[in-house]
């Protein structure tokens, strides 16, 4: 499997998510932040890594935040949102 710079990976055995910095056929240079905030960089054999699936929950959370916002034009002076009328 080939990895691209910027891709998020983890060890097959588990551990911290890591970001690929550079890659060749056999070795992947990765960086990650440790639990104490220290930055680590290591060359890891490609056979030991798997790609982390994109977290679709983040995209959904962002969409929910936009939906939850009330447009100022839809509010009355007493901060009560106006109800939208259904159009037949």
PyMOL commands that set and color helices and strands:
alter all, ss='L'
color gray80, all
select helices_A, chain A and resi 46-48+56-68+72-74
alter helices_A, ss='H'
color red, helices_A
select strands_A, chain A and resi 8-11+18-23+27-33+39-45+49-51
alter strands_A, ss='S'
color yellow, strands_A
deselect
rebuild
show_as cartoon
